[in-house]
Amino acid sequence: MDRGLDNGAEAVVIGGMVLDVNATPSTATNRGTTAPGKIRYALGGVARNIAECMSKLGAKPYMISAVGFDLAGNMLLEPWRAAGLSVEGIRRSKDIETATVCIVFDGGGELAAAVASVESIEKFVTPEWITNFKNNICSAPVMMVDANLSPPALLASCQIAAECGTPVWFEPVSVTKSK
């Protein structure tokens, strides 16, 4: 089967689009109060990061994910569209709270605490949503999935890829999710 090398098909990337909020205090912190410092927003999500790297190398990856009609969703999609990448596979709904991770670093730049709110990826990137893009998966030279997906969504993605012989690249995201 043609793996998309001659027909212009691109890799399919399925998983998280996440807004990272990174906080670094400029002084020692005290429990129960704020500290001066810097807060930086970064576009993240393992699948989104990989797709962005592919696009910077000249590819046009096909992203399957979910974001809301909120500030985080808008921040993630604006540069995506500006790069000329398809948003067709990115599910949007007023019911979706875009995945966000808040990371607090200590004065030395090491992780002090983090909270990840990524339930929307598991809830809205469903097997049914993924199945809508079966043709994309079957014509892709490779399909990449990250472990932010629910087990049923991972299974559905891999079953579609297996049916059409599309190679699968699995990115475990973290030690916890790799299990």
Number of C-alpha atoms within 10 A of each C-alpha: 8 13 20 17 11 7 10 12 21 21 23 26 26 31 27 31 30 30 24 19 19 17 22 21 18 13 11 10 14 8 6 6 6 9 14 12 13 10 14 10 14 14 19 20 23 23 27 24 15 17 24 22 13 15 17 11 9 9 16 20 24 25 25 25 28 29 27 20 14 14 11 21 21 15 15 21 18 10 13 18 11 8 13 10 18 15 16 12 20 20 16 19 14 10 11 19 22 27 23 23 19 17 19 19 16 17 15 10 11 10 14 13 11 14 11 12 15 20 16 23 27 20 13 23 26 20 17 12 17 21 15 12 17 15 11 19 30 24 24 27 20 22 24 22 25 24 24 27 26 20 13 14 26 22 13 17 24 21 13 18 20 13 9 16 19 24 16 18 13 15 17 15 16 12 7 8 13 12 7
